[in-house]
Amino acid sequence: MSTFDSTKTSLSDLLKQIVAGSLQLPDFQRGWVWDDPHIRSLLISIARSFPIGSIMLLETGGTVHFQPRPVEGVVLANSVTPERLILDGQQRLTSLTQVLKSEQPVRTKDEKNREINRFYYLDIERALEDETLEETIIGVDESRLLKTNFGKDVVLDLSTRESEFDRFCFPCNQILNSDAWEEGLFKRSPEQFSRYMEFRTKVLAPFRSYLMPLIELKKETSKEAVCLVFEKVNTGGVALNVFELATATYAADGFNLRDDWFGRSADVVGRHKRLATQPLLRDVEATEFLQGLSLLHTHARRANDLEAGKVGKAASAVSAKREDVLNLPLPAYQEWAEHLTKGFFLADQFLRSEGFYDPKYLPYRSQLIPLAATMTHLDERWMEPRIREKIAQWFWCGVLGELYGGSIETRIALDFPQLLEWLTRSDAPEPATVSGAGFQASRLDTLRTRTSAAYRGIYILIQRTGSRDFFWKARMIDVDRNEYAIDIHHIFPRKWCDDHGIPPAVYNSIPNKTPISYKANRTVGGKAPSLYLAQLRTNPKVDISVAAQDEILASHLINANLLRADDFSAFFNDRKAALLRIIRDAMGKEPMVGGEPPPQDQVDEADEVEQTQASVA
């Protein structure tokens, strides 16, 4: 069965339907934004019978239930249930409705993006002489006066119907029905009427006969299809996401999702602002929150199916896929939203206990979704030692196994029920993320960018070991929290490595990186490690013994003797071994040795900035 029809409809009929309210916008469509040059170009295109693109509509009354709203500028005396909704063509139809059907000025913007009000006119004589019509359209403000000299001089007065006749300027809001204007012109200036009729034939007739290509989606079209179609055709508008569609759907049932998420006012705190009180949660997006709700809802639905004796494909699946998020019913949102909010707060507690304190270091924000959903079910049980150890193993397997990159909907849907079962049943198997995760030892040779999940994870593991700053001597985690310009820098400086023939692919990898303060890095410069270590020890502001410095280096998993010997090869292999030990402890399994190394990371802009800011090149 076809899900759409295609035809042509007169522009005049479409605008009549918009004014009557039988054709409206779905609430997820954002405000009208076309500027004055776009409006003029649109009018000229229609006057010259040029195509302006097709319109896409959605028939109402089906399974897709959106809250409608009138097109901007249309005021309906009574509530009207629309027959169709505009999916594509909002900007064009809104512009034409305001210009051709409204008695109010068009609210638009000029070339400098300043808000202006405009009434549009056609200069009749120019229109008859100018084939391109480029100089035909006149725009005046709400006073209907055209002024120059910073508003001091009036060069065109169209403030009355008589002045329109005298200046032979035709108001664009009379284009589709000019009977009254024509009658007034004939009475005032009958000698001009024949000239006007030429104008009517040349310019007005194309508007009145203009046919718009129309694609109409039938009411049986699914919400997922509506969303995908809208995103394909709406390349020039505001990107549509799941949250916008859910907002429009829930609004039809009297629930304002946008207010619940963002808050209605400064006095009403939305869910997003509540989450943002914790730094690790400040970047959680509404769509990610809806995915978490979908996990909880579909998991509960599957449990009910299994209890009812359904097996295999007969039992519904746990899912965070787009179509399931779009079909999340309002009662499910209301049932789970507050519980999931608490689940995110508990996930934040867990992450902070693992050493995370800033979202820029989170390897995967997407891993928060199944974690928060799991915490929703566990509540304070997550702190039980056995359960907490398992959560940590699952988390680090996901991070160091780099399993949450790319499309993650399937992994999220598998992880949540498997993890929850593993945590609550002693005989349950390991989740696929735990059993399938592996860390190839050779991966350390290719980890160079801080955008890599494993890179960020290892950075946190190093800090978690109690690493202390070379200069300040305080714990790195405390120095970093106090914003002492901590960054990840080379241990053997780049310049030294270049001078000694060590390839960038080697010295830029993570075994030769560690977090230190800008003070320490300035001392490091491009010197040999033996030299900068001695300078740090003898700096009056540092003043530490060799033994104390050795302890600081050991807190970074650095062998002090190999560093002082300026033996890069021995140091590099020793630190790789040390990093593999903390990776093993976090994942609960030995790193893999041998086999083909994974592809090298691409050195992106963030890494180039890091290298530039690091020790002297």
Order of alpha helices (4+ residues) and beta strands (2+ residues): beta-alpha-beta-alpha-beta-beta-beta-alpha-beta-beta-alpha-beta-beta-beta-alpha-beta-alpha-alpha-alpha-beta-alpha-alpha-alpha-alpha-alpha-alpha-alpha-alpha-alpha-alpha-alpha-alpha-alpha-beta-alpha-alpha-beta-alpha-alpha-alpha-alpha-alpha-alpha
